[in-house]
């Protein structure tokens, strides 16, 4: 079965960097669409970044120029490099996969819509202090 395991979260000061990883197993990774999402307390889940099966990338407006999504198909691992972190980036970050090849909608922030993804990891917490 599809399994996604995030790691790399932690606490950093504003302006710092973190790299999240998502180890995937149980499916044909290269044919899936992958994404990173986040959810802050009291808020809905929002799309942060996505990479489709063709390699096209999509970012939420709030993270463009600061975050980079990438993956290593051989290792079946998805990454999210987060630079210039801000307190408003504080959230639980989730890795997700879709067998649809690409997302079919965008959310209000410009990132891939969570409804496009059917498989989810447990999440990793990112906390940015000012």
C-alpha positions in Angstrom: 0.0 0.0 0.0 1.0 3.6 -0.4 3.2 4.9 2.4 4.5 8.4 2.9 6.9 9.3 5.7 7.9 12.9 6.3 11.0 14.0 8.2 13.1 17.2 8.6 10.8 19.4 10.5 11.9 21.4 13.5 12.2 24.8 15.1 14.1 27.6 13.5 14.4 31.4 13.8 12.9 33.7 11.2 15.2 33.8 8.1 16.4 30.3 8.7 16.2 27.2 6.5 14.9 23.7 6.7 14.7 20.8 4.2 11.8 18.4 4.5 12.0 14.9 3.1 9.2 12.4 2.2 10.1 8.8 1.7 7.6 7.1 -0.5 6.9 3.4 -0.9 4.3 1.0 -2.2 3.5 2.6 -5.5 5.0 3.5 -8.9 6.6 6.8 -7.7 7.6 8.2 -11.1 4.0 8.1 -12.4 2.5 9.9 -9.5 2.0 13.6 -8.8 3.5 14.6 -5.4 2.9 17.6 -3.2 3.6 19.4 0.0 0.8 20.9 2.1 0.6 22.6 5.4 -2.0 23.3 8.1 -1.7 25.8 10.8 -3.8 25.6 14.0 -7.3 26.8 13.3 -6.8 27.0 9.5 -7.5 24.8 6.6 -5.0 22.7 4.7 -3.3 24.6 1.9 -1.2 23.6 -1.0 2.5 24.7 -0.7 4.1 23.1 -3.7 3.5 20.3 -6.2 5.4 18.4 -8.8 3.6 16.4 -11.4 4.6 13.2 -13.2 6.1 15.3 -16.0 8.2 17.4 -13.7 6.2 20.6 -13.8 6.2 22.5 -10.6 3.6 24.7 -8.9 4.0 26.9 -5.8 1.7 28.8 -3.6 2.1 32.6 -4.0 3.2 32.9 -0.4 6.3 30.7 -0.9 7.4 31.5 -4.4 11.1 32.4 -4.5 11.7 30.9 -1.0 10.7 27.2 -1.3 11.8 24.7 -3.8 10.2 21.3 -4.4 12.3 18.5 -5.9 12.6 14.7 -5.9 14.9 11.8 -6.4 13.0 9.2 -8.4 15.7 6.6 -7.7 15.3 7.1 -4.0 11.5 7.6 -4.2 12.0 10.7 -2.0 10.4 14.1 -2.3 12.0 17.2 -0.8 11.0 20.7 0.1 13.8 23.2 0.6 12.5 26.1 2.7 14.6 29.2 2.9 14.0 32.7 4.4 11.4 31.1 6.7 8.8 33.4 8.3 6.7 33.0 11.4 3.7 32.6 9.2 5.2 29.5 7.7 4.7 27.7 11.1 2.4 24.7 10.5 2.3 21.0 10.2 3.6 20.0 6.8 2.3 17.0 4.9 3.5 15.1 2.0 0.8 13.8 -0.4 0.6 11.7 -3.6 -1.9 11.4 -6.4 -2.2 8.7 -9.0 -3.7 11.2 -11.4 -0.4 12.4 -12.7 -1.2 16.0 -11.9 -3.4 18.1 -9.8 -6.7 19.0 -11.3 -7.3 22.3 -9.4 -5.5 25.0 -7.5 -6.5 26.3 -4.1 -7.0 30.0 -3.2 -3.4 30.5 -2.5 -2.3 29.3 -5.9 -0.9 26.0 -4.8 -2.2 22.5 -5.8 -5.6 21.8 -4.3 -5.5 19.2 -1.5 -8.6 17.4 -3.0 -6.4 16.4 -5.9 -4.4 14.1 -3.6 -5.6 10.8 -2.2 -2.6 9.6 -0.1 -1.2 11.4 2.8 1.7 11.2 5.3 1.4 11.8 9.0 3.1 15.2 8.9 6.1 17.0 10.3 6.0 20.1 12.4 7.7 23.3 11.4 7.9 26.2 13.8 9.5 29.5 13.0 10.1 32.0 15.7 10.5 35.7 15.3 
